[in-house]
Amino acid sequence: MRTLISTAFISLDGVVEAPGGEPGYRNAGWTFKDIEFLPEAFDIKGREQKEATAVLMGRASYEAFSPVWPEMEDFADYKVMPKYVVSTTLTEDDLVPNWGETTILRSLDDVASLKETEGGPIIVHGSAALNQSLSDAGLIDRYHLLVFPLLLGAGKRLFSAADKETQKLKLVEHEAYANGLQKNVFDVVR
């Protein structure tokens, strides 16, 4: 079974919305506005590209990333790996031609089937709503969280507010940085 890894920039109060400056959110760009940039705090991002063998995202994240990421050197490794988009509305005509192989999945059952295929880790970028659904369905195996020392209040959150059984996590890697960022890698305990 393939490992499904959720990776996120997240505020201390759980917000993941518009970390890079995406329009429409009051605190857009919060990852670089008030936090000193320390390259070592972001080393995990390069490691994710080297270890992942596929990218999974929701429709909104695909629509945000696909016009930009294919031409960005920082995301060159993702250009060549298979991408999967979970959407009930996207069509093949909506996919960009310059970002490699992209497959549309229509349901969480399709994601579960993808996890059963041969291959290495699948990384989930962005996709707040998809992350919530994947977590609630028990499909996420690991979390890579870069926690920013900020309280953003309102905004899209990584975890749902669903009333569900306790989900235990095991901290397998962590580090704190001089700028206040914390790297926390958790495995989901089954």
PyMOL CGO cylinders between C-alpha atoms (Angstrom):
from pymol import cmd
from pymol.cgo import CYLINDER

trace = [
    CYLINDER, 0.00, 0.00, 0.00, 1.25, 3.48, -0.88, 0.3, 1, 1, 1, 1, 1, 1,
    CYLINDER, 1.25, 3.48, -0.88, 1.73, 6.07, 1.86, 0.3, 1, 1, 1, 1, 1, 1,
    CYLINDER, 1.73, 6.07, 1.86, -0.46, 9.17, 1.60, 0.3, 1, 1, 1, 1, 1, 1,
    CYLINDER, -0.46, 9.17, 1.60, 1.32, 12.20, 3.07, 0.3, 1, 1, 1, 1, 1, 1,
    CYLINDER, 1.32, 12.20, 3.07, -0.44, 15.48, 3.81, 0.3, 1, 1, 1, 1, 1, 1,
    CYLINDER, -0.44, 15.48, 3.81, 1.99, 18.41, 3.78, 0.3, 1, 1, 1, 1, 1, 1,
    CYLINDER, 1.99, 18.41, 3.78, 0.99, 21.86, 4.94, 0.3, 1, 1, 1, 1, 1, 1,
    CYLINDER, 0.99, 21.86, 4.94, 2.09, 25.27, 6.08, 0.3, 1, 1, 1, 1, 1, 1,
    CYLINDER, 2.09, 25.27, 6.08, -0.16, 25.76, 9.10, 0.3, 1, 1, 1, 1, 1, 1,
    CYLINDER, -0.16, 25.76, 9.10, -0.66, 28.52, 11.65, 0.3, 1, 1, 1, 1, 1, 1,
    CYLINDER, -0.66, 28.52, 11.65, -0.62, 27.64, 15.32, 0.3, 1, 1, 1, 1, 1, 1,
    CYLINDER, -0.62, 27.64, 15.32, -4.42, 27.87, 15.33, 0.3, 1, 1, 1, 1, 1, 1,
    CYLINDER, -4.42, 27.87, 15.33, -4.77, 25.46, 12.39, 0.3, 1, 1, 1, 1, 1, 1,
    CYLINDER, -4.77, 25.46, 12.39, -5.29, 27.78, 9.41, 0.3, 1, 1, 1, 1, 1, 1,
    CYLINDER, -5.29, 27.78, 9.41, -3.86, 26.69, 6.05, 0.3, 1, 1, 1, 1, 1, 1,
    CYLINDER, -3.86, 26.69, 6.05, -5.58, 29.20, 3.76, 0.3, 1, 1, 1, 1, 1, 1,
    CYLINDER, -5.58, 29.20, 3.76, -3.57, 31.32, 1.27, 0.3, 1, 1, 1, 1, 1, 1,
    CYLINDER, -3.57, 31.32, 1.27, -0.07, 30.84, 2.71, 0.3, 1, 1, 1, 1, 1, 1,
    CYLINDER, -0.07, 30.84, 2.71, 1.56, 32.04, -0.51, 0.3, 1, 1, 1, 1, 1, 1,
    CYLINDER, 1.56, 32.04, -0.51, -0.58, 35.10, -1.12, 0.3, 1, 1, 1, 1, 1, 1,
    CYLINDER, -0.58, 35.10, -1.12, -3.57, 33.64, -2.96, 0.3, 1, 1, 1, 1, 1, 1,
    CYLINDER, -3.57, 33.64, -2.96, -6.25, 36.34, -3.37, 0.3, 1, 1, 1, 1, 1, 1,
    CYLINDER, -6.25, 36.34, -3.37, -9.45, 36.57, -1.37, 0.3, 1, 1, 1, 1, 1, 1,
    CYLINDER, -9.45, 36.57, -1.37, -8.13, 35.94, 2.15, 0.3, 1, 1, 1, 1, 1, 1,
    CYLINDER, -8.13, 35.94, 2.15, -7.50, 38.73, 4.67, 0.3, 1, 1, 1, 1, 1, 1,
    CYLINDER, -7.50, 38.73, 4.67, -4.14, 37.32, 5.80, 0.3, 1, 1, 1, 1, 1, 1,
    CYLINDER, -4.14, 37.32, 5.80, -2.96, 36.08, 2.39, 0.3, 1, 1, 1, 1, 1, 1,
    CYLINDER, -2.96, 36.08, 2.39, 0.79, 35.52, 2.22, 0.3, 1, 1, 1, 1, 1, 1,
    CYLINDER, 0.79, 35.52, 2.22, 1.18, 34.93, 5.94, 0.3, 1, 1, 1, 1, 1, 1,
    CYLINDER, 1.18, 34.93, 5.94, 4.13, 32.55, 5.49, 0.3, 1, 1, 1, 1, 1, 1,
    CYLINDER, 4.13, 32.55, 5.49, 6.46, 35.31, 4.38, 0.3, 1, 1, 1, 1, 1, 1,
    CYLINDER, 6.46, 35.31, 4.38, 5.03, 38.60, 5.70, 0.3, 1, 1, 1, 1, 1, 1,
    CYLINDER, 5.03, 38.60, 5.70, 6.22, 38.62, 9.30, 0.3, 1, 1, 1, 1, 1, 1,
    CYLINDER, 6.22, 38.62, 9.30, 8.46, 35.57, 9.57, 0.3, 1, 1, 1, 1, 1, 1,
    CYLINDER, 8.46, 35.57, 9.57, 12.19, 35.71, 8.86, 0.3, 1, 1, 1, 1, 1, 1,
    CYLINDER, 12.19, 35.71, 8.86, 13.11, 33.29, 6.07, 0.3, 1, 1, 1, 1, 1, 1,
    CYLINDER, 13.11, 33.29, 6.07, 15.47, 30.54, 7.20, 0.3, 1, 1, 1, 1, 1, 1,
    CYLINDER, 15.47, 30.54, 7.20, 16.26, 28.05, 4.40, 0.3, 1, 1, 1, 1, 1, 1,
    CYLINDER, 16.26, 28.05, 4.40, 16.84, 25.17, 6.80, 0.3, 1, 1, 1, 1, 1, 1,
    CYLINDER, 16.84, 25.17, 6.80, 13.25, 25.43, 8.05, 0.3, 1, 1, 1, 1, 1, 1,
    CYLINDER, 13.25, 25.43, 8.05, 12.08, 24.53, 4.52, 0.3, 1, 1, 1, 1, 1, 1,
    CYLINDER, 12.08, 24.53, 4.52, 14.47, 21.63, 3.85, 0.3, 1, 1, 1, 1, 1, 1,
    CYLINDER, 14.47, 21.63, 3.85, 11.57, 19.22, 4.22, 0.3, 1, 1, 1, 1, 1, 1,
    CYLINDER, 11.57, 19.22, 4.22, 9.99, 20.71, 1.08, 0.3, 1, 1, 1, 1, 1, 1,
    CYLINDER, 9.99, 20.71, 1.08, 12.93, 19.62, -1.07, 0.3, 1, 1, 1, 1, 1, 1,
    CYLINDER, 12.93, 19.62, -1.07, 12.96, 16.22, 0.61, 0.3, 1, 1, 1, 1, 1, 1,
    CYLINDER, 12.96, 16.22, 0.61, 9.26, 15.77, -0.16, 0.3, 1, 1, 1, 1, 1, 1,
    CYLINDER, 9.26, 15.77, -0.16, 9.91, 16.25, -3.88, 0.3, 1, 1, 1, 1, 1, 1,
    CYLINDER, 9.91, 16.25, -3.88, 12.69, 13.67, -3.82, 0.3, 1, 1, 1, 1, 1, 1,
    CYLINDER, 12.69, 13.67, -3.82, 10.69, 11.08, -1.84, 0.3, 1, 1, 1, 1, 1, 1,
    CYLINDER, 10.69, 11.08, -1.84, 7.23, 11.48, -3.39, 0.3, 1, 1, 1, 1, 1, 1,
    CYLINDER, 7.23, 11.48, -3.39, 6.28, 9.55, -6.50, 0.3, 1, 1, 1, 1, 1, 1,
    CYLINDER, 6.28, 9.55, -6.50, 2.93, 11.27, -7.16, 0.3, 1, 1, 1, 1, 1, 1,
    CYLINDER, 2.93, 11.27, -7.16, 1.05, 14.44, -6.23, 0.3, 1, 1, 1, 1, 1, 1,
    CYLINDER, 1.05, 14.44, -6.23, -2.60, 14.52, -5.12, 0.3, 1, 1, 1, 1, 1, 1,
    CYLINDER, -2.60, 14.52, -5.12, -4.65, 17.68, -4.87, 0.3, 1, 1, 1, 1, 1, 1,
    CYLINDER, -4.65, 17.68, -4.87, -8.17, 18.97, -4.92, 0.3, 1, 1, 1, 1, 1, 1,
    CYLINDER, -8.17, 18.97, -4.92, -9.69, 20.98, -7.75, 0.3, 1, 1, 1, 1, 1, 1,
    CYLINDER, -9.69, 20.98, -7.75, -9.13, 24.42, -6.20, 0.3, 1, 1, 1, 1, 1, 1,
    CYLINDER, -9.13, 24.42, -6.20, -5.46, 23.71, -5.47, 0.3, 1, 1, 1, 1, 1, 1,
    CYLINDER, -5.46, 23.71, -5.47, -4.97, 22.29, -8.96, 0.3, 1, 1, 1, 1, 1, 1,
    CYLINDER, -4.97, 22.29, -8.96, -6.47, 25.46, -10.44, 0.3, 1, 1, 1, 1, 1, 1,
    CYLINDER, -6.47, 25.46, -10.44, -4.15, 27.59, -8.27, 0.3, 1, 1, 1, 1, 1, 1,
    CYLINDER, -4.15, 27.59, -8.27, -0.94, 25.57, -8.80, 0.3, 1, 1, 1, 1, 1, 1,
    CYLINDER, -0.94, 25.57, -8.80, -1.23, 24.45, -12.45, 0.3, 1, 1, 1, 1, 1, 1,
    CYLINDER, -1.23, 24.45, -12.45, -0.74, 27.90, -14.04, 0.3, 1, 1, 1, 1, 1, 1,
    CYLINDER, -0.74, 27.90, -14.04, 2.36, 28.56, -11.88, 0.3, 1, 1, 1, 1, 1, 1,
    CYLINDER, 2.36, 28.56, -11.88, 4.17, 25.42, -10.69, 0.3, 1, 1, 1, 1, 1, 1,
    CYLINDER, 4.17, 25.42, -10.69, 5.03, 23.89, -14.10, 0.3, 1, 1, 1, 1, 1, 1,
    CYLINDER, 5.03, 23.89, -14.10, 7.46, 26.75, -14.84, 0.3, 1, 1, 1, 1, 1, 1,
    CYLINDER, 7.46, 26.75, -14.84, 8.90, 27.16, -11.31, 0.3, 1, 1, 1, 1, 1, 1,
    CYLINDER, 8.90, 27.16, -11.31, 12.36, 25.72, -10.75, 0.3, 1, 1, 1, 1, 1, 1,
    CYLINDER, 12.36, 25.72, -10.75, 11.49, 25.20, -7.05, 0.3, 1, 1, 1, 1, 1, 1,
    CYLINDER, 11.49, 25.20, -7.05, 8.91, 22.60, -8.11, 0.3, 1, 1, 1, 1, 1, 1,
    CYLINDER, 8.91, 22.60, -8.11, 10.76, 20.99, -11.03, 0.3, 1, 1, 1, 1, 1, 1,
    CYLINDER, 10.76, 20.99, -11.03, 10.58, 17.47, -9.55, 0.3, 1, 1, 1, 1, 1, 1,
    CYLINDER, 10.58, 17.47, -9.55, 6.79, 17.66, -9.40, 0.3, 1, 1, 1, 1, 1, 1,
    CYLINDER, 6.79, 17.66, -9.40, 6.56, 18.47, -13.11, 0.3, 1, 1, 1, 1, 1, 1,
    CYLINDER, 6.56, 18.47, -13.11, 7.64, 14.98, -14.14, 0.3, 1, 1, 1, 1, 1, 1,
    CYLINDER, 7.64, 14.98, -14.14, 5.71, 12.91, -11.60, 0.3, 1, 1, 1, 1, 1, 1,
    CYLINDER, 5.71, 12.91, -11.60, 2.08, 11.79, -12.02, 0.3, 1, 1, 1, 1, 1, 1,
    CYLINDER, 2.08, 11.79, -12.02, -0.53, 14.13, -10.64, 0.3, 1, 1, 1, 1, 1, 1,
    CYLINDER, -0.53, 14.13, -10.64, -4.01, 13.21, -9.44, 0.3, 1, 1, 1, 1, 1, 1,
    CYLINDER, -4.01, 13.21, -9.44, -6.81, 15.72, -8.96, 0.3, 1, 1, 1, 1, 1, 1,
    CYLINDER, -6.81, 15.72, -8.96, -9.89, 14.84, -6.93, 0.3, 1, 1, 1, 1, 1, 1,
    CYLINDER, -9.89, 14.84, -6.93, -12.82, 16.63, -8.52, 0.3, 1, 1, 1, 1, 1, 1,
    CYLINDER, -12.82, 16.63, -8.52, -16.38, 15.95, -9.56, 0.3, 1, 1, 1, 1, 1, 1,
    CYLINDER, -16.38, 15.95, -9.56, -16.42, 18.92, -11.95, 0.3, 1, 1, 1, 1, 1, 1,
    CYLINDER, -16.42, 18.92, -11.95, -13.06, 19.12, -13.78, 0.3, 1, 1, 1, 1, 1, 1,
    CYLINDER, -13.06, 19.12, -13.78, -12.85, 17.65, -17.26, 0.3, 1, 1, 1, 1, 1, 1,
    CYLINDER, -12.85, 17.65, -17.26, -9.85, 16.59, -19.33, 0.3, 1, 1, 1, 1, 1, 1,
    CYLINDER, -9.85, 16.59, -19.33, -10.17, 19.89, -21.22, 0.3, 1, 1, 1, 1, 1, 1,
    CYLINDER, -10.17, 19.89, -21.22, -9.55, 21.78, -17.94, 0.3, 1, 1, 1, 1, 1, 1,
    CYLINDER, -9.55, 21.78, -17.94, -6.10, 20.20, -17.47, 0.3, 1, 1, 1, 1, 1, 1,
    CYLINDER, -6.10, 20.20, -17.47, -2.98, 22.16, -18.41, 0.3, 1, 1, 1, 1, 1, 1,
    CYLINDER, -2.98, 22.16, -18.41, -0.85, 20.55, -21.14, 0.3, 1, 1, 1, 1, 1, 1,
    CYLINDER, -0.85, 20.55, -21.14, 2.59, 21.47, -19.74, 0.3, 1, 1, 1, 1, 1, 1,
    CYLINDER, 2.59, 21.47, -19.74, 2.56, 19.76, -16.36, 0.3, 1, 1, 1, 1, 1, 1,
    CYLINDER, 2.56, 19.76, -16.36, 2.90, 16.10, -17.24, 0.3, 1, 1, 1, 1, 1, 1,
    CYLINDER, 2.90, 16.10, -17.24, 0.55, 13.20, -16.64, 0.3, 1, 1, 1, 1, 1, 1,
    CYLINDER, 0.55, 13.20, -16.64, -2.59, 14.23, -14.74, 0.3, 1, 1, 1, 1, 1, 1,
    CYLINDER, -2.59, 14.23, -14.74, -5.49, 11.95, -13.83, 0.3, 1, 1, 1, 1, 1, 1,
    CYLINDER, -5.49, 11.95, -13.83, -8.85, 13.10, -12.52, 0.3, 1, 1, 1, 1, 1, 1,
    CYLINDER, -8.85, 13.10, -12.52, -10.23, 11.06, -9.62, 0.3, 1, 1, 1, 1, 1, 1,
    CYLINDER, -10.23, 11.06, -9.62, -13.94, 11.39, -8.92, 0.3, 1, 1, 1, 1, 1, 1,
    CYLINDER, -13.94, 11.39, -8.92, -14.21, 10.13, -5.33, 0.3, 1, 1, 1, 1, 1, 1,
    CYLINDER, -14.21, 10.13, -5.33, -12.47, 9.14, -2.11, 0.3, 1, 1, 1, 1, 1, 1,
    CYLINDER, -12.47, 9.14, -2.11, -12.97, 5.53, -3.21, 0.3, 1, 1, 1, 1, 1, 1,
    CYLINDER, -12.97, 5.53, -3.21, -10.76, 6.36, -6.20, 0.3, 1, 1, 1, 1, 1, 1,
    CYLINDER, -10.76, 6.36, -6.20, -8.13, 7.72, -3.79, 0.3, 1, 1, 1, 1, 1, 1,
    CYLINDER, -8.13, 7.72, -3.79, -8.35, 4.54, -1.71, 0.3, 1, 1, 1, 1, 1, 1,
    CYLINDER, -8.35, 4.54, -1.71, -7.87, 2.50, -4.89, 0.3, 1, 1, 1, 1, 1, 1,
    CYLINDER, -7.87, 2.50, -4.89, -4.86, 4.62, -5.87, 0.3, 1, 1, 1, 1, 1, 1,
    CYLINDER, -4.86, 4.62, -5.87, -3.29, 3.88, -2.48, 0.3, 1, 1, 1, 1, 1, 1,
    CYLINDER, -3.29, 3.88, -2.48, -3.58, 0.16, -3.28, 0.3, 1, 1, 1, 1, 1, 1,
    CYLINDER, -3.58, 0.16, -3.28, -1.45, 0.46, -6.42, 0.3, 1, 1, 1, 1, 1, 1,
    CYLINDER, -1.45, 0.46, -6.42, 2.28, -0.17, -6.70, 0.3, 1, 1, 1, 1, 1, 1,
    CYLINDER, 2.28, -0.17, -6.70, 4.55, 2.79, -6.11, 0.3, 1, 1, 1, 1, 1, 1,
    CYLINDER, 4.55, 2.79, -6.11, 5.97, 5.10, -3.51, 0.3, 1, 1, 1, 1, 1, 1,
    CYLINDER, 5.97, 5.10, -3.51, 4.52, 7.92, -1.42, 0.3, 1, 1, 1, 1, 1, 1,
    CYLINDER, 4.52, 7.92, -1.42, 1.78, 10.22, -2.66, 0.3, 1, 1, 1, 1, 1, 1,
    CYLINDER, 1.78, 10.22, -2.66, 2.02, 13.82, -1.41, 0.3, 1, 1, 1, 1, 1, 1,
    CYLINDER, 2.02, 13.82, -1.41, -1.03, 16.05, -0.88, 0.3, 1, 1, 1, 1, 1, 1,
    CYLINDER, -1.03, 16.05, -0.88, -0.37, 19.79, -1.31, 0.3, 1, 1, 1, 1, 1, 1,
    CYLINDER, -0.37, 19.79, -1.31, -2.80, 22.54, -0.38, 0.3, 1, 1, 1, 1, 1, 1,
    CYLINDER, -2.80, 22.54, -0.38, -6.33, 21.20, -0.70, 0.3, 1, 1, 1, 1, 1, 1,
    CYLINDER, -6.33, 21.20, -0.70, -7.87, 22.08, 2.66, 0.3, 1, 1, 1, 1, 1, 1,
    CYLINDER, -7.87, 22.08, 2.66, -11.29, 20.55, 1.89, 0.3, 1, 1, 1, 1, 1, 1,
    CYLINDER, -11.29, 20.55, 1.89, -9.71, 17.43, 0.39, 0.3, 1, 1, 1, 1, 1, 1,
    CYLINDER, -9.71, 17.43, 0.39, -7.42, 17.03, 3.41, 0.3, 1, 1, 1, 1, 1, 1,
    CYLINDER, -7.42, 17.03, 3.41, -10.40, 17.16, 5.73, 0.3, 1, 1, 1, 1, 1, 1,
    CYLINDER, -10.40, 17.16, 5.73, -12.24, 14.52, 3.72, 0.3, 1, 1, 1, 1, 1, 1,
    CYLINDER, -12.24, 14.52, 3.72, -9.16, 12.29, 3.44, 0.3, 1, 1, 1, 1, 1, 1,
    CYLINDER, -9.16, 12.29, 3.44, -8.50, 12.54, 7.18, 0.3, 1, 1, 1, 1, 1, 1,
    CYLINDER, -8.50, 12.54, 7.18, -12.13, 11.85, 8.10, 0.3, 1, 1, 1, 1, 1, 1,
    CYLINDER, -12.13, 11.85, 8.10, -12.07, 8.80, 5.80, 0.3, 1, 1, 1, 1, 1, 1,
    CYLINDER, -12.07, 8.80, 5.80, -8.87, 7.48, 7.42, 0.3, 1, 1, 1, 1, 1, 1,
    CYLINDER, -8.87, 7.48, 7.42, -6.85, 7.72, 4.20, 0.3, 1, 1, 1, 1, 1, 1,
    CYLINDER, -6.85, 7.72, 4.20, -3.94, 9.91, 5.40, 0.3, 1, 1, 1, 1, 1, 1,
    CYLINDER, -3.94, 9.91, 5.40, -0.92, 8.01, 6.71, 0.3, 1, 1, 1, 1, 1, 1,
    CYLINDER, -0.92, 8.01, 6.71, 1.47, 10.84, 7.59, 0.3, 1, 1, 1, 1, 1, 1,
    CYLINDER, 1.47, 10.84, 7.59, 1.46, 14.60, 8.18, 0.3, 1, 1, 1, 1, 1, 1,
    CYLINDER, 1.46, 14.60, 8.18, 4.37, 16.93, 7.35, 0.3, 1, 1, 1, 1, 1, 1,
    CYLINDER, 4.37, 16.93, 7.35, 3.51, 20.17, 9.12, 0.3, 1, 1, 1, 1, 1, 1,
    CYLINDER, 3.51, 20.17, 9.12, 5.49, 23.40, 9.16, 0.3, 1, 1, 1, 1, 1, 1,
    CYLINDER, 5.49, 23.40, 9.16, 3.83, 25.25, 12.03, 0.3, 1, 1, 1, 1, 1, 1,
    CYLINDER, 3.83, 25.25, 12.03, 4.13, 29.04, 11.90, 0.3, 1, 1, 1, 1, 1, 1,
    CYLINDER, 4.13, 29.04, 11.90, 4.08, 31.05, 15.15, 0.3, 1, 1, 1, 1, 1, 1,
    CYLINDER, 4.08, 31.05, 15.15, 0.98, 32.96, 14.12, 0.3, 1, 1, 1, 1, 1, 1,
    CYLINDER, 0.98, 32.96, 14.12, -2.67, 33.06, 15.16, 0.3, 1, 1, 1, 1, 1, 1,
    CYLINDER, -2.67, 33.06, 15.16, -4.71, 33.91, 12.07, 0.3, 1, 1, 1, 1, 1, 1,
    CYLINDER, -4.71, 33.91, 12.07, -8.22, 33.45, 13.40, 0.3, 1, 1, 1, 1, 1, 1,
    CYLINDER, -8.22, 33.45, 13.40, -10.65, 32.86, 10.56, 0.3, 1, 1, 1, 1, 1, 1,
    CYLINDER, -10.65, 32.86, 10.56, -9.63, 30.84, 7.54, 0.3, 1, 1, 1, 1, 1, 1,
    CYLINDER, -9.63, 30.84, 7.54, -9.68, 27.39, 6.00, 0.3, 1, 1, 1, 1, 1, 1,
    CYLINDER, -9.68, 27.39, 6.00, -8.38, 24.77, 8.40, 0.3, 1, 1, 1, 1, 1, 1,
    CYLINDER, -8.38, 24.77, 8.40, -6.45, 21.58, 7.78, 0.3, 1, 1, 1, 1, 1, 1,
    CYLINDER, -6.45, 21.58, 7.78, -8.60, 19.45, 10.07, 0.3, 1, 1, 1, 1, 1, 1,
    CYLINDER, -8.60, 19.45, 10.07, -12.37, 19.15, 9.98, 0.3, 1, 1, 1, 1, 1, 1,
    CYLINDER, -12.37, 19.15, 9.98, -14.71, 19.87, 12.84, 0.3, 1, 1, 1, 1, 1, 1,
    CYLINDER, -14.71, 19.87, 12.84, -16.44, 16.49, 12.37, 0.3, 1, 1, 1, 1, 1, 1,
    CYLINDER, -16.44, 16.49, 12.37, -17.45, 14.66, 15.53, 0.3, 1, 1, 1, 1, 1, 1,
    CYLINDER, -17.45, 14.66, 15.53, -15.36, 11.51, 15.21, 0.3, 1, 1, 1, 1, 1, 1,
    CYLINDER, -15.36, 11.51, 15.21, -13.34, 9.05, 17.21, 0.3, 1, 1, 1, 1, 1, 1,
    CYLINDER, -13.34, 9.05, 17.21, -9.94, 10.13, 18.51, 0.3, 1, 1, 1, 1, 1, 1,
    CYLINDER, -9.94, 10.13, 18.51, -7.18, 9.77, 15.92, 0.3, 1, 1, 1, 1, 1, 1,
    CYLINDER, -7.18, 9.77, 15.92, -3.83, 9.03, 17.51, 0.3, 1, 1, 1, 1, 1, 1,
    CYLINDER, -3.83, 9.03, 17.51, -0.66, 10.37, 15.91, 0.3, 1, 1, 1, 1, 1, 1,
    CYLINDER, -0.66, 10.37, 15.91, 2.97, 9.42, 16.58, 0.3, 1, 1, 1, 1, 1, 1,
    CYLINDER, 2.97, 9.42, 16.58, 5.57, 12.19, 16.37, 0.3, 1, 1, 1, 1, 1, 1,
    CYLINDER, 5.57, 12.19, 16.37, 8.41, 10.73, 14.28, 0.3, 1, 1, 1, 1, 1, 1,
    CYLINDER, 8.41, 10.73, 14.28, 10.42, 13.86, 13.49, 0.3, 1, 1, 1, 1, 1, 1,
    CYLINDER, 10.42, 13.86, 13.49, 10.50, 17.39, 14.84, 0.3, 1, 1, 1, 1, 1, 1,
    CYLINDER, 10.50, 17.39, 14.84, 12.65, 20.47, 14.91, 0.3, 1, 1, 1, 1, 1, 1,
    CYLINDER, 12.65, 20.47, 14.91, 12.26, 24.07, 16.06, 0.3, 1, 1, 1, 1, 1, 1,
    CYLINDER, 12.26, 24.07, 16.06, 13.96, 26.92, 14.22, 0.3, 1, 1, 1, 1, 1, 1,
    CYLINDER, 13.96, 26.92, 14.22, 15.26, 30.33, 15.32, 0.3, 1, 1, 1, 1, 1, 1,
    CYLINDER, 15.26, 30.33, 15.32, 12.42, 32.11, 13.46, 0.3, 1, 1, 1, 1, 1, 1,
    CYLINDER, 12.42, 32.11, 13.46, 9.80, 30.25, 15.53, 0.3, 1, 1, 1, 1, 1, 1,
    CYLINDER, 9.80, 30.25, 15.53, 8.79, 27.73, 12.87, 0.3, 1, 1, 1, 1, 1, 1,
    CYLINDER, 8.79, 27.73, 12.87, 8.38, 24.13, 13.98, 0.3, 1, 1, 1, 1, 1, 1,
    CYLINDER, 8.38, 24.13, 13.98, 8.61, 21.05, 11.79, 0.3, 1, 1, 1, 1, 1, 1,
    CYLINDER, 8.61, 21.05, 11.79, 6.39, 18.25, 13.01, 0.3, 1, 1, 1, 1, 1, 1,
    CYLINDER, 6.39, 18.25, 13.01, 6.14, 14.94, 11.17, 0.3, 1, 1, 1, 1, 1, 1,
    CYLINDER, 6.14, 14.94, 11.17, 3.43, 12.62, 12.47, 0.3, 1, 1, 1, 1, 1, 1,
    CYLINDER, 3.43, 12.62, 12.47, 2.52, 9.10, 11.47, 0.3, 1, 1, 1, 1, 1, 1,
    CYLINDER, 2.52, 9.10, 11.47, -1.14, 8.15, 11.85, 0.3, 1, 1, 1, 1, 1, 1,
    CYLINDER, -1.14, 8.15, 11.85, -1.46, 5.28, 14.31, 0.3, 1, 1, 1, 1, 1, 1,
    CYLINDER, -1.46, 5.28, 14.31, -3.79, 2.57, 13.04, 0.3, 1, 1, 1, 1, 1, 1,
]
cmd.load_cgo(trace, "trace")
